[in-house]
Structure formats: C-alpha cells, structure tokens
Amino acid sequence: MATAAILAREPWRQGLRVAGLSHRFGFRRVVDHVDLAVPPGEIHCLVGPSGCGKTTILRLIAGLEILQEGEIAIDGKVVAKPGFAVPPERRRVGLMFQDFALFPHLRVEENVAFGLAHRPRGEREARVKELLRRVDMERHAKAYPHTLSGGEQQRVALARALAPAPDLMLLDEAFSALDTTLRAQVREETIAILKETGTPTLLVTHDAEEAIRVGDRIHAMERGRIVQSGTPAELYLRPEDLFVAGFFGPVNRFSGTVRDGFVVTPVGRIAAPGHASGAAVEIVVRPEGVELVRPRPPAPVRALVLERRDLGPVHLVLLRMPDGAVVKVRRDRPLDIAPGEEVEVVLDPAHVFVYPSHGTG
C-alpha cells in the first residue's frame, strides 16, 4: 500500500536502465553486453560466481568506474555513456557495501547526516532523527561505530544510504559479513524499508538463498554475461543452462549420449527431446527430484542407501548406484529407510534437465 501510494505520487520515476554495457580491464572483458532494467519498487538480484562481473556493473552504475561501452540511465536520464558521465555524487545513488564503510571518527547521527550537508540544519536534523527511528537506532545517535554490533552498524549504513532519498539503491554483498541469524533479520528489515520507499534496488550476491528470498527478479551472470533473467520461480522451473540449473544448490550431474530420444544414466533412462541421436549431453537431476520407494519387482533402478541425515525440515540421503555412482537425495518429509537398505529410484521429470555438452566436463 505504502509503495503504491509513493509511486502514484511520483509517476516520473522510471528506475534503472542499463543497455549494452561492456567493460574491459586491459585485454580481459569482464562485462559483456549486459542489458537490465530495475523498475521502482522492485528488488533485483545480480548473482554469479566470483569474477563474473557483478561488482564491476555496480561500480559502473554508481560512477566509480568510467564507462567504456553502453549506456546507463536512472529515472529516464542518461548518467553515463561513452564520453559522458554524471559525477557519482550527482547520480542520487545509495550504496551499501559488505564492510559498512562508516566513518569511525563520526558519531552515528553524523554518519547519517553526511550526505545532507546542503540542507538547512533543522531539516537535516529531522531527516536524521526520522531515519534512525525507522532503523531502530535512535538510542545510539551519539555513539561511535566501533561501539556497535555488526547488525547495528549495518542499520546505520542503511540510514546513511537512504538519507538523501536516492533514486536507486545498490547493495554489494551488503549482508555477508553478518552471522546467519542476524543476516536474515537485518536483510528483511532493509528490504522492507526499501520496498516501503519504492526505491529500485540492485543487490549483488553470491548467495542463492538470499537472491531467492528477496529478489523480485534474478539476473544470473557467468563470464561477464547475463545468461538468464526472470523470477526465482522461472529460473527454478526453466533453467536455460547448466549454471542456472545448479544455482539453487548441489545437483546430480551425469554425461551421456542420446540414443533414440533417451539417455542412459546411473539413475535410469531419461528422455532427451530436441537432442539428435548420437549427441553428447549433460544431465542435471536435482536432489529433490529423486523419489525413493521400497523395491518392487521388477525394479528398473535399485540403489544402496549409504548415509541418511535428518536436518529438521530437510532430510538428506546418499545413494550408491549399481555402477558405483553416488547420488544425492533431498526430501522435505521423513524417509523410512536406513543405511544399508536397498531402495528403488523414481525420478520426477520436473527436476530433470538435459543440455548439450560443450566438453567442459
């Protein structure tokens, strides 16, 4: 409701648009023709392995790197293209980093007020007080950063980033320095405030669970390119390549050759529609796509239970297949099996994906 009301009052807001963005460091291309758009009120996550170009994209958007190719616009106004760049301090972009980057010699209230020097004193003080209240840090206004916990420092960093009312928020692994429980709490509080203010947000993370929990859309990157964009559900149900298929956690992966529309794997024959007979393929089977039942003669695929772990709501099993392959199984309900038992393997086709082999192993 609050976000909708804000956006209705500000129809000029268009969020972030990046088109044809490419960047090199020396002879190495680290960003390769990237296009993306983040509308007001949405949280987008840029995910991928280390070195794939995520942080470079954030630095280009913020104006911390000189743009070489492409165009960046915020709320419909071009802020960077080859030969033209709006200075970082005039882009109205909020930044939050992993290390919080608070000024150690300034009190909490002074840190939050840092970007408000151009405002009248009374207005500045009111804005600082309002933001400290929203992040529940009013009682620490006079404290120095070193006296605060990690979670408290992150709340101050959020208040400081929001103080100038940015048109765009960029978060670079902003929660990864916090322990697991605190990370989830601070992340939820931060996202709630960004949603409430309608601030378009681009979050860089290597954490799949974080992206799934907070992202309205996910942009999966590999080797400088966005290989797939979509909602978490779209990437989960229809991954376009091996990298995206494995993004949601460890998978079972096999290599094979298509024969008459099928591939023989350690977990059984798998349909390979759209792949020519004789084609080399890679098969991904998610652990949650492996169902275990008591053997029924004739059971086409039997396996030996090697290990079972019950982790609260998640139950993990390791199987040894007849050819010696080890297969991971993950279920959300208890399994009435024990190590040493033999089981029959049944696959859920919704969790099985077949891709052309590119000889990457």
N, C-alpha and C positions, 0 to 999 in steps of 0.2 A: 504493500500500500504506500509506504513512505517513498520507495524508489519510484513508483509510478507517478506519484504526485510531483516529485522533483523533476522528472523527465518531462512531464506535461508542462511545467513552468519554463523549461529550457529546451524548446524544440530545436534550437540551433546546434545542440550537442550531437556530434557525429562519431565520437570516439577516435580510435586509431586506425589508420590505413597504411599498410606497407606494401609496396609494389616493386617487383623486380630487383629486390635487394641482393647485392653480391659484394663480397669483400675478400681481399687478399692480404696476407701477411707475407711479404716477399713474393716467392713464386707459389705459395700454398694458398689455394682458395678455401677459406673457412666457412663462407656463407655463399650459397649457390642459388641465385634466382628465387628468393623467398617472397611469397605473397601471403599476407594475412590481414584480417580486419577484426578489431575488438569493439563492438558497439557499446554505448553507455549502458551501465547496469549489469554487464557481463564480466565473468572471471574466466580468462583463457589461460591454459597451461601449456608451456613450451617444454617438451620433455625429450630426453635422449641421453646417450652415453656421454661421458666426459670428452671434451674436444670436438663435439659435433657442431658447435657454432652458436649455442643458445645464448651465452653471456655476451658474445660479440654483438648479436642482434639487439640485446637490451642496451648495450653501450652506444650503438649507432642511433637507436631511438632517443636515448637521453641526450645525445650530442657529445658524448665523451670520446667518440671516435669520429674521424672525418669520413663522411660517406663517399664511396667511390663509384658505385653504380646503384640505380634505382631511385625511389622517391619515398619519403615519409611525410604523412600528413596527420595532423591532430585537429579534430573538430573542423575538418574541411580546409584547414590552412596548411599549406606546404611548409614544413620546418627544415627539410633537407632534401637536396638533390645535387648532382654534380655541379660544383662551382657556386653553390649557395647553401648557407647554413645559418639558421637562427641560433644564437648562443644558448648554451644549456640553461642558463638562469632565466631565459625568457620563454622557454618552452612550456612552462607550467606543468612540469612532470615531477611527481613524487617518487622518491627512490628509497627502497629498504633493502639492506644487504644482510648477509649472514653474520657479520661481525658488529651489527648495530650502528657502528660509526658515530657514537655520541661524543660530544666534546667533553673531555674529562675535567676541564677547568671551569665548566659552566654548570650551574645548578639545573635541575630538571626543568623548571619553568623557563630558564634562559635558553636551554636547548630547544624547547618547543617554540619559543619566540624568535629563534634565529632568523627564520625566513620572513619575518613580519616587520623588519626594521622600517619599511616605507610607510607603515600605517601609524595613525595617531596613537599616542600612548594608551589612552582609555580603551580604544578599540582593540589594540594589541593585547592588553591585559585580559579583556573579556573573552577574546578568542582562545587564549592560553588556558584560562580557567574552564571554559566550556569543553575543550578537548581533553584536559586532564580528568575532568569529571567523566567523560564518555569512556575513557580507558581505565577508569578506577584508579587514578594515580594522584588525586588532589592532595592527599595527606603527605605525599612525597615531594611536593613542589619545591621545597627548599633543599632537598637532598642532592648530593653529588652522585654521578653514575656509578662510581666504584662501590657505593654502599648498597646498591640494589641487586636483587637476584637477576638471573638471566631473563626470566619472564617479565620482570618489571622493566628492565632495560628495553626489551622488545616493545612493550606498550608505549614507552616514552618515544622510541624511534617511530612508531606508527603515528603518534600525536604530532611529532615534528614534521613528518612527511605530509600529513593532512592539513597542517596549519595554513598554508597558502591557498587551500581549496584547489588542488591540482586538477587539471583536465584529464590526467592519465596517471595511473599508479603502476610502477614497475617493481616487482619483487624478485630478487635474485637469491634463491636458496634461503629465503628470509627466516625460515623456522628450523633449519637443520642443526643449528648449534644448541638447541634445547633438547632436554631429555624427552623420551617418548610421550609420557603423560602430559607434561607441560606443553610440548609442541602441539598436541591436539587441541588443548584448551585455548592457547594463545591464537592458534590458527583460526579456530572457529570464531573467536571474538573479533579478530581482524577482518575476516571475510564478512561477518555480519555488518560491521561498520561500513565497509566498502560497498556492500550491497545497498545499505540504507542511504548512503550518499549518492548512489548511482554512478560511482567512479569506475570507468572502464579500467580493467586491471589485467596485466600480463605477468604471470608468475612463471619463473624458470625453476624447474625442479628435476631431480633425477629419481624422485620417489614416486613410484607408480600409484601407491595407495593415496598419497597426498593429492595427486592430479585427479584421481577418480573421485575423491571426496569433495573437492572444492571446485573443479572445473566445469563450467557450462559447456566448453569445448576444449578439446585437447589437440595440440599440433605436435605430432611425433616426428622428431628430426633424426636423421642419420647422414653422416658425412656432408654436413652443410646444407642439406635439402630437407624440406618438409615432405615426408613420404606419405602421410595421411593426416587429414584433419576431420574432426567430427565430434559428436557427443561421446562420452565414455561408453555408452551402450553400443553405438555404431562401431567404435574401434574394437570392442569386445566381440560383437556378433559377426562382424565382417572385416577382419583384419586383411589388409591388402598385400602384406608380405611377411616374411619370417620374423623380422624385427618387431613389427606391431603385434603379431600373434604371440610373441613371447613377452610382451610388455607387461602383462598382468601377473607375471610370476613365472617360476620354473615350469618348463614343459617337457614332455617326452618327444624326442625328435629322432626320426629314422630316415634313412635314404633308401631309395628303391627304383625300380624300373616298371613302367606301365606295360601291362600285358592285357589286351582285350578289355580295356577300360578299368582295370583294377591293379592295385599294387599289393604284393605280398609283404607283410611286415611281421615282426615278432608278436604283435597283438591281433593279427588276423588280416584278412583281405579287406582292403579299403578302396572304395570307389574313387576314381580319378577322372571325373567328367571334364571334358575340354582339353585333356592331355593326350597327345598322339601315342599310339602303341610304340614301345621302344624308347620313349622319352625318359630321361633321368629326372627324378623328382625328389623333393624333400617333404616329409610328412611331419606335421605337428599334431600331437594329441595332448590336450590339456589334462592335468591330473584329475580334474573334476568331471572329465568325460569318460572315465573308466569306471564301469559298474562291476561289482563283484557278487557272484551268486554261488550257491552250492553246486558242484559239478553235476550235470545232468547228461546221461549217456544219450547220443554221442556228443560230448562237449568239444566243440571245434578248437578252442584255445584254453588250455589249462595253465595255471601258474602256481608257484610255491610262494607262500607268504614268508618273507624274510624278517620283516620288522613292522611293528604297529605302534603308533604314538597317538594318544588322545590328548589334544591340546585345548581343553574347554570345548568351544563350539566347533572346532575343526579336528578332523580325525585323519591322520596320515598313515599310509601303508606303502611299504616297498615290496615289490614282487620280483621273483626271478622267473623269466620266461623259459620255455624249453630250449631255446638256442643260447641261453646264458645272459641275455639282455636283462637289465634291471629297469623296472617301470615304476614311476611314482603315481600314487593314487591319493586323491584328496576328496573327502566326503564331509557333508555338514550334518551327518547323523551317525550315531554309534554303529560300529560294524561288529557283528558277532563272529569274529574269526580270530585266530591266534597264530603266532609264528609257528611254522612247521606244517600248517594245514595247506591243502590244495584247494584252489578255487577256480571257477570259470570266469573268463573275462568277456564282458559285453561292452561295446563302445556306443556312446551317444554321438551320432553324426554331427550334431550342432557344435561339438567341441573338437572336431577333426578337420584339419586343413591341409591341402596339398598345393605345393608351389613348384614351379620349375627349378631345377637345380642349376646353380651358377658355378658349381665347382668350388664353393667356399668351405666345404667340409662341415 
